[in-house]
Amino acid sequence: MGDIVNLVNKYGFPIVMAVGMGFIIKYVWEWATKEIKPVISDANGVLIALIDRIRMLDNDLIRLNQKVNTVLHLRGKTIEHERVDAEKQINKKS
């Protein structure tokens, strides 16, 4: 503590605080690049994998929806065809 007081007396408060802020900035920079950056990189990789899976599921849903629409369309034609045949049979009996 006495060293800091001597430095303030010798160089002035603003100079000592500027050097102190430099050390704090250096510490934060090293902490961010050594500890935070790898975690963010890993999270980024997981995020990309999840986005790829979501795209695959979206494509699967689109294909499934097209198949269901095709089946419903064909089934609708079959139902319509059966209805027309039934009407023809009723008309023949009449």
N, C-alpha and C positions, 0 to 999 in steps of 0.2 A: 504494500500500500504506500509505503514511503517512497518507493521508486516512482510511482505514478505522480505523486505530489512533486517530486524533484523534476520530473520531465515536464509537468505543467508549468512549473516555475521557470524552467530553462527555455522551453520552446513555445509555450502558450497553449491555452485550452483548445483552440480550433485545430492546431496541428496535431496534438495528441489524439483528439477525437477522430480526425481524418484517418490517422494510421490505425486506430482501433476499428473504425468502420471498414477499412481495407481488410483487416484480418477477419472480421465477421463475414464480409462478402466472400472472401476466399474460402472460409469454412462452409458456408451455405452452398457455394458453387461445387466444391468437392463432394459434399453430401448429396447434392442433387444428381451429379454425374455418376457417382459410384453406387448409390443405393436406390435412387428413384428411377433413373433411366432404365436399368435392366428390368425393373418391375413393369414399367410402362411398355417396354418392348415385348415382354411376355404377354401382357394383357392385349397388346395390339395383335399378336399372333392368334390368340384365342378369339378375339373379335373377328378377325378375317375368316377363321374356320367356321364360326357361327354364321356369318353372313353367307358363306358358301353353302352351308347346310340349309339355310332359309331359302336361298335361291333354288336349290335342288327340290325342296319340298314344294315351293311355289310352282315349279315346272311340273312336278308330279300331280299337284292339284289341278293344274290347267289341263293336263292330259286326261285325268280322271273325269273332270267336268265334261270334256269333249266326248268321252266314251259314254257317259251317262246321258248326255243330250242325244247322241246318236241312237242309243238303245231306246230312249223315250220316244224319239221321232219314229223309229222303225216300229216300235210297239204301238204307237198312235196310229200308224198306217194300217197295222194288222187289226187293231180294234175297229178302225173305220171300215176296213174291208169286211170284217165279220158283221158289222152292223148293216152294211149295204146288202150282203148276202142274206141276212135274216129278213130284211125288208123285202127283198125279191121273193123269198120263199113265202112270206106272208101274203104278198100280192098275188102269187101264183095260186095259193089256196083260196083266195077271195073270188 
